[in-house]
């Protein structure tokens, strides 16, 4: 249920901000139109710092994030990134909900509902390992696909049985061979279907292994996808793109509040 008397905040997370500024801005604008008391925060939750064992630095950075939320009076935080949600649930008293749980409650914009009803595309869904037990987020992703009009089949390894994309826990910088091994194991389970993800880093993992992958926000805000269509490039593969997009995301999000 949406409480319109409550002050909500939205935090897209680093990887989504690095991947698709336009989708973040459109999501921000839509949430703002649905929620009378609304703020947005563009900041890192600190999980990468924590994953490499720099706990004091993580606590310092996370405390700064919580202070920012307090200063704009956020009572409940909406998170697009499953990893950010997992961090907040463990480290904070701030109430958090997944964006994928919220959108079924606000409903999708009228202009996108059923837009893909004539598409011949059949997807499978990759549930992020950090959302393994987040039933509301998992159900929300499937609800969104149905609302858009897309068909999908479930992977044998979905929900609680999902497998890691290979990029989890900062393994890649320390042990790239292990990352590639985990990636291959996950890809073998997908049966050659194009993949829908709700973590931009998961998308990058699949794209780097020549698997067609779309972020769910690509499907909401982007053109209708048909069988044989190619997804956009793997933006996260190049650091220059990442930092440029984060700056662009900030600029576009600020326009939502002008």
N, C-alpha and C positions, 0 to 999 in steps of 0.2 A: 504494500500500500504506500502511496505517496502522501506525505504530510506537507501540505502547501504552506503551513505556518512555520515549518522548519527551514533553517538555512543550510542548503546543500553546497558542497564543493565538488569540483570535478578535477581529477588528476589523470592525464593520459598516460604518463610514464615515459621514460627516456626512449625506449625503442620505437614506440608508436610515433612520438614526436619526431624522431629521426627518419622515420619511414614515409609518412604521408601527412604533411602539414594541412593540406586542404581538407582531408577527412577529419582531422582533429578539430579544425575550425568549424566545419559544418556540424559536427557533433556538439561542440560547445554552444554554438548558436541555437541549436535545436533544444538542448537541455535548458538553456536560459529562457527560451520561449515557453517551456513547460513548468518551470519552477520559479515562483515569484522571488524567492530569496536564494540567490545563486552567486557563487564565486568560482574561479578557476585557478589552479595552482600548477605551474610548470616547474617541477623540481624533481631531483632524483631521490628515491626512497633510501638509497644507500646499500642496497643488497649486494652489489658487486664488491664493495668494500668489506662487508661482513663475510662474504664467501671466501675471500682470500686471507681472512684471519685478523684483519685490522679492526678489532672490536672497539677500541677507544675512539678511533676516527669515525667509525660507523655511528656510535652513540652521539658523538658531537654533531655530526651532520643530520642525524635523524631528529635530534632535539631542536635544531634550527628549523627543520621542516614543520615540526609540531608547533613551534612558536609562530610561524607564518600562518598556519591554519587558525590558530587562536586569535591572531590579530585581525583576521577578516571574519571572525565569528562563525566558522564552519562547525555545524553540529553533526553533520553526517557527510562522509566523503565517498564519492562515486569513483571507482577505479576501473580503468580499462585493462590494466595489466594484471594478470593473475599473480605474478611474482610480487608486485607492490601490495596486493591484497593480502598475500600470505605474510609479508613483513609486518604490515599494520596489525593484523590479527594477533601476531605474537608479541609485538613490541609496544603497542599503543592502546590507550583506553578510548580513542576516537572510534565511533561507530563507523563501519565501512560496509559498502555493498558494491557488488560488481556492476559495471555498466550493463552487462548482459542479463543481469537480473532486473535492472531498472527499466530498460527499453520495453520489455513486454508490459510493464505497468503504465508507462507513458503512452505506449503505442508508437508505431513508426509514423513518420510523416505521410500524409495521405497520398502524395505524389509518387511514393516509392512502393506502396502496397500493391502486390500482384504484378509488378512491372516485368517479372521474369516468367510469367505463366506460360509463355510460348517458347521458352528456351528449351533446347534439347540437352543441355548440360546436366550431367549427373556427377555430383561431388561425393567425396567421403570427408569425414570430419576428424581432425586431429585435436584431441583434448590435451591441453598443456598439462605436464606432470604436476605443476604447482596447483592446478585446478582439479586434481584427481578426485577429490571428495567434495567438490563444490557443485552439488546437484543443481542449484538454482542457475548458476552460470551455464552449465552444460545444457540444461533444458531451454535456457534463454537463447542460446545459439541456434538450436534446432527450431525454436519458435520463429526466430528471425528469418531463417531460410524458407520456412513454410509461408510466412507472410509475404516474402518477396516473390515466391512462386517457384523456387528452385527445388529440384529433386536431389536426394542424397541417399546413400547407403551407409550403414554403420560399418566401421572397421571392426574386425574381431577384437582388436585391442583399443577399446574406447572406454570412456568413463573411468571407473576405478581400475580398469585393466590397461589403461593407456601406457604407452612406452615413451620414454624421453626422446626428444628430437636430436639430442647429442650436445646441445649448447648449454645445458643446465649446469649450475654450480661453478661457473668459471673454469670448467675442465679444459676447454680448448687452449687457452694460453699455456697451461701447465703440461697438458698431455694431448696434443693434436691427434696422435694415432688412436687414442682411446675415443676421442670425439668422433672420428671417422667410423670407427667400429660400431659405436652406438647408433650413429646416423644410418648406417647400412641395415642394422637390425630393425630399425623402425620402418625404413622404406620398404623392406621386404614384405611387410604386413599390409601395405596399402593397395595391393592388387591393381596397380596402374591407374587408379582413379585420380583425377585432379583433387587437390586438397583444399579444404577451408580451415583456416586457423584463426585464433583470436589472440595470438602473441606474435608480434612482428619478428622476433628473433627466431621463433619456430619457422616462420615463413622463409627467412634467410637460410636456415639449415636445409630446408627442402630444395630451395632454388639452387643452392650451391651443389646439390646432387641431382640436378636436371629433372626435378619433380615439379610439375606445374602447381603453384600454390597461390591462393588469394586470401588476403585478410578479410574478415567479415565486413569491415567498414568499406573495403573496396566494392563489395557487392551492394551495400546499402546506397552509397553515394556515387558510385561509378557507373559506367555503361553496363547494360545487360551482357552477360557472358554466355557464349554459345560453344558447343563442342567444336574443338579445333582452334579456338581463340588462345592467344598467348597472354600470360600475365605480364604485368610491368616488370622491369628489371629488378635485380636484387640491390636495392639502394644501400642496404647496410653493409655491403661488401667493401665499400670504399669510404674511408674516414672523412674525406673531403665532403662527400655527400651528406654524411651524418651530421656534421657540424653546421653545414649550410642549412639543412632542413630544420634543425633545432632552432636556429635563428629565425627562419621563416615561420615556423610554428608559433613562436612567441609573438611575432609581428601580427600574424593573422588572428591569434586568440585575443590580442589586445583590441583589435578592431571590433570584436563582438561586444565590447563594453563601452564603446564610444557613444 
